[in-house]
Amino acid sequence: MFILSIETSCDETALSIIETDGTLPSVTFRVLADNTLSQIAVHKEYGGVFPMLAKREHARSLVPLFIKTLQDAGFYKKTSRHVIESPLRKDFRDILDHEPELFAQFITEIPHVDRPPFDAIAVTRGPGLEPALWVGLNFAKALSLIWKIPVIPVNHMEGHLLSPLLTRIAPETSSREKKRNEREDVRYKFAPATFPLLGLLVSGGHTELVLMHDWGAYEVIGETRDDAVGEAFDKVARMLGLPYPGGPEISRLGETGTPGKFALPRPMLQSSDHDFSFAGLKTAVLYLIKKIGLLAETQKADIAREFEEACIEVLIAKTVRAAEVTGAKTIVLGGGVSANKRLRKMLAEAVAEKLPGISLYIPDHALSTDNALMIAVGGALRYSSGTTDIADIRADGNWRLE
């Protein structure tokens, strides 16, 4: 089964094509193409993601990136016939009405492309920035209309929950054959996961503890009451005069800081529930900076170190406690903040020390940030929910994982 996946939830335009073989849990995913265009350089001057600018960049990038992705997979073939019948032009115009640049590129390029052998199109429906989500969703709808391919709406956070379980399968070809063939044979399978599985999902928009009872069956047992941890990292980075995105900059600066030089609170560390709060911690940093006044570089590093330590301490303590309460047998760490080196290291140490016998899975760095491969995997999991009745599929910026 071949799946095209589309991810436009925030500031990455991403497309992938995978081939699946087998059934859960013994399914393999062969990656035929996987491309991501980052918008970091575009949004850097704003100190964060500007939604309408993200929407514009997605609309500009999707068709060229789609053509490249087809070429990478060996699926690009031009046709001499125009595959869009005249009556359908209005339907395409209606679908892409709010993305005129995307419509212009689509109507120029796509009608001259032979139908690829896709069995389904997986696309992020939410959560995320709705203007950005709509661009990817409408692109998927337009492709579905032209080629009569089912669309599978995928929850972005489900992708982050599944991606830590992806483990690379050793290539079957020798290095000599690989040189001849050029394209690397990249395959994944799911790591052995015992349920219930507890997921710590940490990103710019979400901080959640999700209990996975079985494949596709989720329960959110804890979430942030205000700022997500990634959002807090970005805001504190701006306070310290660091560029966007703030998370990697805080971590980089914190490596040179002195632990314990400043004291910051650990919000909700002792609360009996599994919820989080980072707004108060962010405010404490603001008050500390105002108290000090003009910051020396060493003081910036010390504050960055203490802020990072406070966030990580809360995340780990809450995760360990939730695992104990729920009887989780497996833990996964997912989302953009999972790329944080100290979080990865300290969570692994805490699980080994306090939760012996529990498996911990952390994604490769390439699968930590937003990507289309995780959406393809989510689409494969929910293949039966695909539909060509696309009219009622709507973007949902607050779509909960259930």
Contacts in CASP RR format, 6 or more apart in sequence:
PFRMAT RR
TARGET T0000
AUTHOR 0000-0000-0000
METHOD contacts of the structure
MODEL  1
MFILSIETSCDETALSIIETDGTLPSVTFRVLADNTLSQIAVHKEYGGVF
PMLAKREHARSLVPLFIKTLQDAGFYKKTSRHVIESPLRKDFRDILDHEP
ELFAQFITEIPHVDRPPFDAIAVTRGPGLEPALWVGLNFAKALSLIWKIP
VIPVNHMEGHLLSPLLTRIAPETSSREKKRNEREDVRYKFAPATFPLLGL
LVSGGHTELVLMHDWGAYEVIGETRDDAVGEAFDKVARMLGLPYPGGPEI
SRLGETGTPGKFALPRPMLQSSDHDFSFAGLKTAVLYLIKKIGLLAETQK
ADIAREFEEACIEVLIAKTVRAAEVTGAKTIVLGGGVSANKRLRKMLAEA
VAEKLPGISLYIPDHALSTDNALMIAVGGALRYSSGTTDIADIRADGNWR
LE
1 19 0 8 1.000
1 20 0 8 1.000
1 21 0 8 1.000
1 119 0 8 1.000
1 120 0 8 1.000
1 380 0 8 1.000
1 383 0 8 1.000
2 17 0 8 1.000
2 18 0 8 1.000
2 19 0 8 1.000
2 32 0 8 1.000
2 116 0 8 1.000
2 117 0 8 1.000
2 118 0 8 1.000
2 119 0 8 1.000
3 17 0 8 1.000
3 18 0 8 1.000
3 19 0 8 1.000
3 20 0 8 1.000
3 118 0 8 1.000
3 119 0 8 1.000
3 120 0 8 1.000
3 121 0 8 1.000
3 122 0 8 1.000
3 152 0 8 1.000
3 376 0 8 1.000
3 379 0 8 1.000
3 380 0 8 1.000
3 383 0 8 1.000
4 15 0 8 1.000
4 16 0 8 1.000
4 17 0 8 1.000
4 69 0 8 1.000
4 116 0 8 1.000
4 118 0 8 1.000
4 120 0 8 1.000
4 121 0 8 1.000
4 122 0 8 1.000
4 143 0 8 1.000
4 149 0 8 1.000
4 376 0 8 1.000
5 14 0 8 1.000
5 15 0 8 1.000
5 16 0 8 1.000
5 17 0 8 1.000
5 18 0 8 1.000
5 121 0 8 1.000
5 122 0 8 1.000
5 123 0 8 1.000
5 154 0 8 1.000
5 372 0 8 1.000
5 373 0 8 1.000
5 375 0 8 1.000
5 376 0 8 1.000
5 379 0 8 1.000
6 14 0 8 1.000
6 15 0 8 1.000
6 62 0 8 1.000
6 121 0 8 1.000
6 122 0 8 1.000
6 123 0 8 1.000
6 124 0 8 1.000
6 136 0 8 1.000
6 137 0 8 1.000
6 139 0 8 1.000
6 140 0 8 1.000
6 372 0 8 1.000
6 375 0 8 1.000
7 13 0 8 1.000
7 14 0 8 1.000
7 15 0 8 1.000
7 123 0 8 1.000
7 124 0 8 1.000
7 156 0 8 1.000
7 370 0 8 1.000
7 371 0 8 1.000
7 372 0 8 1.000
7 374 0 8 1.000
7 375 0 8 1.000
8 14 0 8 1.000
8 58 0 8 1.000
8 62 0 8 1.000
8 124 0 8 1.000
8 132 0 8 1.000
8 133 0 8 1.000
8 135 0 8 1.000
8 136 0 8 1.000
8 137 0 8 1.000
8 139 0 8 1.000
9 124 0 8 1.000
9 126 0 8 1.000
9 127 0 8 1.000
9 128 0 8 1.000
9 129 0 8 1.000
9 132 0 8 1.000
9 133 0 8 1.000
9 156 0 8 1.000
9 370 0 8 1.000
10 49 0 8 1.000
10 54 0 8 1.000
10 128 0 8 1.000
10 129 0 8 1.000
10 132 0 8 1.000
10 370 0 8 1.000
11 38 0 8 1.000
11 39 0 8 1.000
11 40 0 8 1.000
11 42 0 8 1.000
11 43 0 8 1.000
11 49 0 8 1.000
11 54 0 8 1.000
11 57 0 8 1.000
11 132 0 8 1.000
11 370 0 8 1.000
12 36 0 8 1.000
12 37 0 8 1.000
12 38 0 8 1.000
12 39 0 8 1.000
12 369 0 8 1.000
12 370 0 8 1.000
12 371 0 8 1.000
13 36 0 8 1.000
13 37 0 8 1.000
13 39 0 8 1.000
13 57 0 8 1.000
13 58 0 8 1.000
13 61 0 8 1.000
13 62 0 8 1.000
13 65 0 8 1.000
14 34 0 8 1.000
14 35 0 8 1.000
14 36 0 8 1.000
14 37 0 8 1.000
14 370 0 8 1.000
14 371 0 8 1.000
14 372 0 8 1.000
14 375 0 8 1.000
15 33 0 8 1.000
15 34 0 8 1.000
15 35 0 8 1.000
15 62 0 8 1.000
15 65 0 8 1.000
15 66 0 8 1.000
15 69 0 8 1.000
15 372 0 8 1.000
16 31 0 8 1.000
16 33 0 8 1.000
16 34 0 8 1.000
16 35 0 8 1.000
16 69 0 8 1.000
16 371 0 8 1.000
16 372 0 8 1.000
16 373 0 8 1.000
16 375 0 8 1.000
16 376 0 8 1.000
17 31 0 8 1.000
17 32 0 8 1.000
17 33 0 8 1.000
17 34 0 8 1.000
17 69 0 8 1.000
17 70 0 8 1.000
17 72 0 8 1.000
17 73 0 8 1.000
17 75 0 8 1.000
17 116 0 8 1.000
17 118 0 8 1.000
17 376 0 8 1.000
18 29 0 8 1.000
18 30 0 8 1.000
18 31 0 8 1.000
18 32 0 8 1.000
18 373 0 8 1.000
18 376 0 8 1.000
18 377 0 8 1.000
18 380 0 8 1.000
19 29 0 8 1.000
19 30 0 8 1.000
19 32 0 8 1.000
20 27 0 8 1.000
20 28 0 8 1.000
20 29 0 8 1.000
20 30 0 8 1.000
20 380 0 8 1.000
21 27 0 8 1.000
21 28 0 8 1.000
21 30 0 8 1.000
22 28 0 8 1.000
24 190 0 8 1.000
24 215 0 8 1.000
24 381 0 8 1.000
25 190 0 8 1.000
25 192 0 8 1.000
25 193 0 8 1.000
25 215 0 8 1.000
26 189 0 8 1.000
27 189 0 8 1.000
27 190 0 8 1.000
27 380 0 8 1.000
28 169 0 8 1.000
28 187 0 8 1.000
28 188 0 8 1.000
28 189 0 8 1.000
29 166 0 8 1.000
29 187 0 8 1.000
29 188 0 8 1.000
29 189 0 8 1.000
29 373 0 8 1.000
29 376 0 8 1.000
29 377 0 8 1.000
29 380 0 8 1.000
30 185 0 8 1.000
30 186 0 8 1.000
30 187 0 8 1.000
31 186 0 8 1.000
31 187 0 8 1.000
31 188 0 8 1.000
31 373 0 8 1.000
32 72 0 8 1.000
32 73 0 8 1.000
32 74 0 8 1.000
32 75 0 8 1.000
33 69 0 8 1.000
33 70 0 8 1.000
33 72 0 8 1.000
33 73 0 8 1.000
34 69 0 8 1.000
34 186 0 8 1.000
34 371 0 8 1.000
34 372 0 8 1.000
34 373 0 8 1.000
35 65 0 8 1.000
35 68 0 8 1.000
35 69 0 8 1.000
35 72 0 8 1.000
35 372 0 8 1.000
36 370 0 8 1.000
36 371 0 8 1.000
36 372 0 8 1.000
37 57 0 8 1.000
37 61 0 8 1.000
37 65 0 8 1.000
39 49 0 8 1.000
39 53 0 8 1.000
39 54 0 8 1.000
39 57 0 8 1.000
40 244 0 8 1.000
40 245 0 8 1.000
42 53 0 8 1.000
42 57 0 8 1.000
43 49 0 8 1.000
43 50 0 8 1.000
43 53 0 8 1.000
43 54 0 8 1.000
43 244 0 8 1.000
44 243 0 8 1.000
44 244 0 8 1.000
46 53 0 8 1.000
46 244 0 8 1.000
47 234 0 8 1.000
47 238 0 8 1.000
47 243 0 8 1.000
47 244 0 8 1.000
48 234 0 8 1.000
48 244 0 8 1.000
48 245 0 8 1.000
49 129 0 8 1.000
51 129 0 8 1.000
51 130 0 8 1.000
51 131 0 8 1.000
51 132 0 8 1.000
52 131 0 8 1.000
54 129 0 8 1.000
54 131 0 8 1.000
54 132 0 8 1.000
55 99 0 8 1.000
55 129 0 8 1.000
55 131 0 8 1.000
55 132 0 8 1.000
55 134 0 8 1.000
55 135 0 8 1.000
56 101 0 8 1.000
58 132 0 8 1.000
58 135 0 8 1.000
58 136 0 8 1.000
59 99 0 8 1.000
59 101 0 8 1.000
59 102 0 8 1.000
59 135 0 8 1.000
60 101 0 8 1.000
60 102 0 8 1.000
62 102 0 8 1.000
62 105 0 8 1.000
62 135 0 8 1.000
62 136 0 8 1.000
62 139 0 8 1.000
63 102 0 8 1.000
63 105 0 8 1.000
63 106 0 8 1.000
63 109 0 8 1.000
63 110 0 8 1.000
64 105 0 8 1.000
66 139 0 8 1.000
67 76 0 8 1.000
67 109 0 8 1.000
67 113 0 8 1.000
70 76 0 8 1.000
70 113 0 8 1.000
70 116 0 8 1.000
72 183 0 8 1.000
73 116 0 8 1.000
75 116 0 8 1.000
75 117 0 8 1.000
76 113 0 8 1.000
77 113 0 8 1.000
77 114 0 8 1.000
78 112 0 8 1.000
78 113 0 8 1.000
78 114 0 8 1.000
79 112 0 8 1.000
79 113 0 8 1.000
79 114 0 8 1.000
82 111 0 8 1.000
82 112 0 8 1.000
83 111 0 8 1.000
83 112 0 8 1.000
83 113 0 8 1.000
83 114 0 8 1.000
83 115 0 8 1.000
83 146 0 8 1.000
84 92 0 8 1.000
84 107 0 8 1.000
84 110 0 8 1.000
84 111 0 8 1.000
84 146 0 8 1.000
88 145 0 8 1.000
88 146 0 8 1.000
89 107 0 8 1.000
91 145 0 8 1.000
92 103 0 8 1.000
92 106 0 8 1.000
92 107 0 8 1.000
92 142 0 8 1.000
92 145 0 8 1.000
92 146 0 8 1.000
93 103 0 8 1.000
95 138 0 8 1.000
95 141 0 8 1.000
95 142 0 8 1.000
95 145 0 8 1.000
96 102 0 8 1.000
96 103 0 8 1.000
96 106 0 8 1.000
96 138 0 8 1.000
96 139 0 8 1.000
96 142 0 8 1.000
97 103 0 8 1.000
98 134 0 8 1.000
98 138 0 8 1.000
99 135 0 8 1.000
99 138 0 8 1.000
102 135 0 8 1.000
102 138 0 8 1.000
102 139 0 8 1.000
106 139 0 8 1.000
106 142 0 8 1.000
110 142 0 8 1.000
110 143 0 8 1.000
110 146 0 8 1.000
111 146 0 8 1.000
115 147 0 8 1.000
116 147 0 8 1.000
118 147 0 8 1.000
118 149 0 8 1.000
119 149 0 8 1.000
119 150 0 8 1.000
119 383 0 8 1.000
120 149 0 8 1.000
120 150 0 8 1.000
120 151 0 8 1.000
120 152 0 8 1.000
120 379 0 8 1.000
120 383 0 8 1.000
120 386 0 8 1.000
121 140 0 8 1.000
121 143 0 8 1.000
121 144 0 8 1.000
121 149 0 8 1.000
121 150 0 8 1.000
121 151 0 8 1.000
121 152 0 8 1.000
122 151 0 8 1.000
122 152 0 8 1.000
122 154 0 8 1.000
122 375 0 8 1.000
122 376 0 8 1.000
122 378 0 8 1.000
122 379 0 8 1.000
122 380 0 8 1.000
122 382 0 8 1.000
123 136 0 8 1.000
123 137 0 8 1.000
123 139 0 8 1.000
123 140 0 8 1.000
123 151 0 8 1.000
123 152 0 8 1.000
123 153 0 8 1.000
123 154 0 8 1.000
123 375 0 8 1.000
124 133 0 8 1.000
124 136 0 8 1.000
124 137 0 8 1.000
124 154 0 8 1.000
124 155 0 8 1.000
124 156 0 8 1.000
124 375 0 8 1.000
125 133 0 8 1.000
125 137 0 8 1.000
125 153 0 8 1.000
125 154 0 8 1.000
125 155 0 8 1.000
125 393 0 8 1.000
125 394 0 8 1.000
125 395 0 8 1.000
125 396 0 8 1.000
125 399 0 8 1.000
126 133 0 8 1.000
126 155 0 8 1.000
126 156 0 8 1.000
126 395 0 8 1.000
126 396 0 8 1.000
126 397 0 8 1.000
126 398 0 8 1.000
126 399 0 8 1.000
127 155 0 8 1.000
127 156 0 8 1.000
127 157 0 8 1.000
127 205 0 8 1.000
127 206 0 8 1.000
127 396 0 8 1.000
127 397 0 8 1.000
127 398 0 8 1.000
127 399 0 8 1.000
127 400 0 8 1.000
128 156 0 8 1.000
128 205 0 8 1.000
128 397 0 8 1.000
129 397 0 8 1.000
130 395 0 8 1.000
130 396 0 8 1.000
130 397 0 8 1.000
133 395 0 8 1.000
133 396 0 8 1.000
133 397 0 8 1.000
134 395 0 8 1.000
137 153 0 8 1.000
137 393 0 8 1.000
137 394 0 8 1.000
137 395 0 8 1.000
140 151 0 8 1.000
140 390 0 8 1.000
141 151 0 8 1.000
141 390 0 8 1.000
141 393 0 8 1.000
143 149 0 8 1.000
144 150 0 8 1.000
144 151 0 8 1.000
144 388 0 8 1.000
144 390 0 8 1.000
145 390 0 8 1.000
148 388 0 8 1.000
149 388 0 8 1.000
150 386 0 8 1.000
150 387 0 8 1.000
150 388 0 8 1.000
151 386 0 8 1.000
151 387 0 8 1.000
151 388 0 8 1.000
151 390 0 8 1.000
151 393 0 8 1.000
152 378 0 8 1.000
152 379 0 8 1.000
152 382 0 8 1.000
152 383 0 8 1.000
152 385 0 8 1.000
152 386 0 8 1.000
153 385 0 8 1.000
153 386 0 8 1.000
153 393 0 8 1.000
154 375 0 8 1.000
154 378 0 8 1.000
154 379 0 8 1.000
154 382 0 8 1.000
155 399 0 8 1.000
155 401 0 8 1.000
156 370 0 8 1.000
156 375 0 8 1.000
156 399 0 8 1.000
157 201 0 8 1.000
157 206 0 8 1.000
157 208 0 8 1.000
157 210 0 8 1.000
157 401 0 8 1.000
158 216 0 8 1.000
158 218 0 8 1.000
158 378 0 8 1.000
158 381 0 8 1.000
158 401 0 8 1.000
159 374 0 8 1.000
159 375 0 8 1.000
159 377 0 8 1.000
159 378 0 8 1.000
160 201 0 8 1.000
160 203 0 8 1.000
160 334 0 8 1.000
160 335 0 8 1.000
160 336 0 8 1.000
160 338 0 8 1.000
160 374 0 8 1.000
161 199 0 8 1.000
161 201 0 8 1.000
161 210 0 8 1.000
161 212 0 8 1.000
161 218 0 8 1.000
161 332 0 8 1.000
161 334 0 8 1.000
161 401 0 8 1.000
162 374 0 8 1.000
162 377 0 8 1.000
162 378 0 8 1.000
162 381 0 8 1.000
163 334 0 8 1.000
163 335 0 8 1.000
163 363 0 8 1.000
163 367 0 8 1.000
163 368 0 8 1.000
163 371 0 8 1.000
163 373 0 8 1.000
163 374 0 8 1.000
163 377 0 8 1.000
164 332 0 8 1.000
164 333 0 8 1.000
164 334 0 8 1.000
164 338 0 8 1.000
164 361 0 8 1.000
164 362 0 8 1.000
164 363 0 8 1.000
164 367 0 8 1.000
165 190 0 8 1.000
165 191 0 8 1.000
165 193 0 8 1.000
165 332 0 8 1.000
165 361 0 8 1.000
166 188 0 8 1.000
166 189 0 8 1.000
166 190 0 8 1.000
166 191 0 8 1.000
166 363 0 8 1.000
166 364 0 8 1.000
166 367 0 8 1.000
166 373 0 8 1.000
166 374 0 8 1.000
166 377 0 8 1.000
167 188 0 8 1.000
167 189 0 8 1.000
167 190 0 8 1.000
167 191 0 8 1.000
168 186 0 8 1.000
168 187 0 8 1.000
168 188 0 8 1.000
168 364 0 8 1.000
169 187 0 8 1.000
169 188 0 8 1.000
169 189 0 8 1.000
171 178 0 8 1.000
171 184 0 8 1.000
171 185 0 8 1.000
171 186 0 8 1.000
171 187 0 8 1.000
172 185 0 8 1.000
173 181 0 8 1.000
173 185 0 8 1.000
178 184 0 8 1.000
178 185 0 8 1.000
188 377 0 8 1.000
191 359 0 8 1.000
191 361 0 8 1.000
192 359 0 8 1.000
193 330 0 8 1.000
193 332 0 8 1.000
193 359 0 8 1.000
193 361 0 8 1.000
194 329 0 8 1.000
194 330 0 8 1.000
194 359 0 8 1.000
195 212 0 8 1.000
195 213 0 8 1.000
195 214 0 8 1.000
195 329 0 8 1.000
195 330 0 8 1.000
196 211 0 8 1.000
196 212 0 8 1.000
196 213 0 8 1.000
196 326 0 8 1.000
196 327 0 8 1.000
196 328 0 8 1.000
196 329 0 8 1.000
196 330 0 8 1.000
197 211 0 8 1.000
197 212 0 8 1.000
197 328 0 8 1.000
197 329 0 8 1.000
197 330 0 8 1.000
197 331 0 8 1.000
197 332 0 8 1.000
198 209 0 8 1.000
198 210 0 8 1.000
198 211 0 8 1.000
198 212 0 8 1.000
198 319 0 8 1.000
198 322 0 8 1.000
198 323 0 8 1.000
198 326 0 8 1.000
198 328 0 8 1.000
198 330 0 8 1.000
198 331 0 8 1.000
198 332 0 8 1.000
199 208 0 8 1.000
199 209 0 8 1.000
199 210 0 8 1.000
199 211 0 8 1.000
199 212 0 8 1.000
199 319 0 8 1.000
199 331 0 8 1.000
199 332 0 8 1.000
199 333 0 8 1.000
199 334 0 8 1.000
200 208 0 8 1.000
200 209 0 8 1.000
200 315 0 8 1.000
200 319 0 8 1.000
200 331 0 8 1.000
200 332 0 8 1.000
200 333 0 8 1.000
200 334 0 8 1.000
200 347 0 8 1.000
201 207 0 8 1.000
201 208 0 8 1.000
201 209 0 8 1.000
201 210 0 8 1.000
201 334 0 8 1.000
201 335 0 8 1.000
202 228 0 8 1.000
202 229 0 8 1.000
202 230 0 8 1.000
202 315 0 8 1.000
202 333 0 8 1.000
202 334 0 8 1.000
202 335 0 8 1.000
202 336 0 8 1.000
202 337 0 8 1.000
202 338 0 8 1.000
202 343 0 8 1.000
203 228 0 8 1.000
203 230 0 8 1.000
203 334 0 8 1.000
203 335 0 8 1.000
203 336 0 8 1.000
203 337 0 8 1.000
204 228 0 8 1.000
204 229 0 8 1.000
204 230 0 8 1.000
204 231 0 8 1.000
204 233 0 8 1.000
204 234 0 8 1.000
204 336 0 8 1.000
204 337 0 8 1.000
205 228 0 8 1.000
205 230 0 8 1.000
205 231 0 8 1.000
206 223 0 8 1.000
206 224 0 8 1.000
206 228 0 8 1.000
206 335 0 8 1.000
207 223 0 8 1.000
207 224 0 8 1.000
207 228 0 8 1.000
207 229 0 8 1.000
207 230 0 8 1.000
207 276 0 8 1.000
207 278 0 8 1.000
207 315 0 8 1.000
208 220 0 8 1.000
208 222 0 8 1.000
208 223 0 8 1.000
208 224 0 8 1.000
208 401 0 8 1.000
209 220 0 8 1.000
209 221 0 8 1.000
209 222 0 8 1.000
209 223 0 8 1.000
209 274 0 8 1.000
209 318 0 8 1.000
209 319 0 8 1.000
209 322 0 8 1.000
210 218 0 8 1.000
210 219 0 8 1.000
210 220 0 8 1.000
210 221 0 8 1.000
210 401 0 8 1.000
211 218 0 8 1.000
211 219 0 8 1.000
211 220 0 8 1.000
211 221 0 8 1.000
211 326 0 8 1.000
211 328 0 8 1.000
212 218 0 8 1.000
213 219 0 8 1.000
215 381 0 8 1.000
216 381 0 8 1.000
216 382 0 8 1.000
218 401 0 8 1.000
218 402 0 8 1.000
219 402 0 8 1.000
220 400 0 8 1.000
220 401 0 8 1.000
220 402 0 8 1.000
221 274 0 8 1.000
221 322 0 8 1.000
221 326 0 8 1.000
222 273 0 8 1.000
222 274 0 8 1.000
222 275 0 8 1.000
222 276 0 8 1.000
222 322 0 8 1.000
223 275 0 8 1.000
223 276 0 8 1.000
224 275 0 8 1.000
224 276 0 8 1.000
224 277 0 8 1.000
224 278 0 8 1.000
225 275 0 8 1.000
225 276 0 8 1.000
225 277 0 8 1.000
226 277 0 8 1.000
226 278 0 8 1.000
226 279 0 8 1.000
226 280 0 8 1.000
227 235 0 8 1.000
227 277 0 8 1.000
227 278 0 8 1.000
227 279 0 8 1.000
227 282 0 8 1.000
228 278 0 8 1.000
229 276 0 8 1.000
229 278 0 8 1.000
229 311 0 8 1.000
229 315 0 8 1.000
229 337 0 8 1.000
230 247 0 8 1.000
230 336 0 8 1.000
230 337 0 8 1.000
231 278 0 8 1.000
232 278 0 8 1.000
232 279 0 8 1.000
232 281 0 8 1.000
232 282 0 8 1.000
232 311 0 8 1.000
233 246 0 8 1.000
233 247 0 8 1.000
233 250 0 8 1.000
233 307 0 8 1.000
233 308 0 8 1.000
233 311 0 8 1.000
233 337 0 8 1.000
234 244 0 8 1.000
234 245 0 8 1.000
234 246 0 8 1.000
234 247 0 8 1.000
235 282 0 8 1.000
236 246 0 8 1.000
236 250 0 8 1.000
236 282 0 8 1.000
236 285 0 8 1.000
236 304 0 8 1.000
236 307 0 8 1.000
237 243 0 8 1.000
237 244 0 8 1.000
237 245 0 8 1.000
237 246 0 8 1.000
237 247 0 8 1.000
237 249 0 8 1.000
237 250 0 8 1.000
238 244 0 8 1.000
238 246 0 8 1.000
239 285 0 8 1.000
239 286 0 8 1.000
239 289 0 8 1.000
240 250 0 8 1.000
240 253 0 8 1.000
240 289 0 8 1.000
240 295 0 8 1.000
240 300 0 8 1.000
240 303 0 8 1.000
240 304 0 8 1.000
241 300 0 8 1.000
242 249 0 8 1.000
242 250 0 8 1.000
242 253 0 8 1.000
243 249 0 8 1.000
247 337 0 8 1.000
247 340 0 8 1.000
248 339 0 8 1.000
250 304 0 8 1.000
250 307 0 8 1.000
250 308 0 8 1.000
251 304 0 8 1.000
251 308 0 8 1.000
251 340 0 8 1.000
251 341 0 8 1.000
251 342 0 8 1.000
253 300 0 8 1.000
253 301 0 8 1.000
253 304 0 8 1.000
253 305 0 8 1.000
254 301 0 8 1.000
254 304 0 8 1.000
254 305 0 8 1.000
254 308 0 8 1.000
255 305 0 8 1.000
256 298 0 8 1.000
256 301 0 8 1.000
256 305 0 8 1.000
257 298 0 8 1.000
257 301 0 8 1.000
257 302 0 8 1.000
257 304 0 8 1.000
257 305 0 8 1.000
258 298 0 8 1.000
258 301 0 8 1.000
258 302 0 8 1.000
258 305 0 8 1.000
259 305 0 8 1.000
259 306 0 8 1.000
259 309 0 8 1.000
260 302 0 8 1.000
260 305 0 8 1.000
260 306 0 8 1.000
260 309 0 8 1.000
261 302 0 8 1.000
261 305 0 8 1.000
261 306 0 8 1.000
262 288 0 8 1.000
262 302 0 8 1.000
262 303 0 8 1.000
262 306 0 8 1.000
263 306 0 8 1.000
264 281 0 8 1.000
264 284 0 8 1.000
264 285 0 8 1.000
264 288 0 8 1.000
264 306 0 8 1.000
264 307 0 8 1.000
264 310 0 8 1.000
265 280 0 8 1.000
265 281 0 8 1.000
265 284 0 8 1.000
265 310 0 8 1.000
266 281 0 8 1.000
266 310 0 8 1.000
266 313 0 8 1.000
266 314 0 8 1.000
266 317 0 8 1.000
267 276 0 8 1.000
267 277 0 8 1.000
267 278 0 8 1.000
267 280 0 8 1.000
267 281 0 8 1.000
267 314 0 8 1.000
268 275 0 8 1.000
268 276 0 8 1.000
268 277 0 8 1.000
268 314 0 8 1.000
268 318 0 8 1.000
269 313 0 8 1.000
269 314 0 8 1.000
269 317 0 8 1.000
269 318 0 8 1.000
274 318 0 8 1.000
274 321 0 8 1.000
274 322 0 8 1.000
274 325 0 8 1.000
276 314 0 8 1.000
276 315 0 8 1.000
276 318 0 8 1.000
278 311 0 8 1.000
281 307 0 8 1.000
281 310 0 8 1.000
281 311 0 8 1.000
285 303 0 8 1.000
285 307 0 8 1.000
288 303 0 8 1.000
289 295 0 8 1.000
289 303 0 8 1.000
292 299 0 8 1.000
295 303 0 8 1.000
308 340 0 8 1.000
308 342 0 8 1.000
309 342 0 8 1.000
312 340 0 8 1.000
312 342 0 8 1.000
312 343 0 8 1.000
312 346 0 8 1.000
315 343 0 8 1.000
315 347 0 8 1.000
316 343 0 8 1.000
316 346 0 8 1.000
316 347 0 8 1.000
316 350 0 8 1.000
319 331 0 8 1.000
319 347 0 8 1.000
319 350 0 8 1.000
320 350 0 8 1.000
320 351 0 8 1.000
320 354 0 8 1.000
320 355 0 8 1.000
322 328 0 8 1.000
323 331 0 8 1.000
323 355 0 8 1.000
323 358 0 8 1.000
324 355 0 8 1.000
328 358 0 8 1.000
329 358 0 8 1.000
329 359 0 8 1.000
330 358 0 8 1.000
330 359 0 8 1.000
330 360 0 8 1.000
330 361 0 8 1.000
331 351 0 8 1.000
331 355 0 8 1.000
331 358 0 8 1.000
331 359 0 8 1.000
331 360 0 8 1.000
331 361 0 8 1.000
332 360 0 8 1.000
332 361 0 8 1.000
332 362 0 8 1.000
333 343 0 8 1.000
333 344 0 8 1.000
333 347 0 8 1.000
333 360 0 8 1.000
333 361 0 8 1.000
333 362 0 8 1.000
333 363 0 8 1.000
334 362 0 8 1.000
334 363 0 8 1.000
334 368 0 8 1.000
335 363 0 8 1.000
335 368 0 8 1.000
335 369 0 8 1.000
336 368 0 8 1.000
336 369 0 8 1.000
336 370 0 8 1.000
337 343 0 8 1.000
338 344 0 8 1.000
338 362 0 8 1.000
338 363 0 8 1.000
338 368 0 8 1.000
339 365 0 8 1.000
339 368 0 8 1.000
339 369 0 8 1.000
344 362 0 8 1.000
347 360 0 8 1.000
347 362 0 8 1.000
348 360 0 8 1.000
348 362 0 8 1.000
351 358 0 8 1.000
351 360 0 8 1.000
367 373 0 8 1.000
367 374 0 8 1.000
387 393 0 8 1.000
END
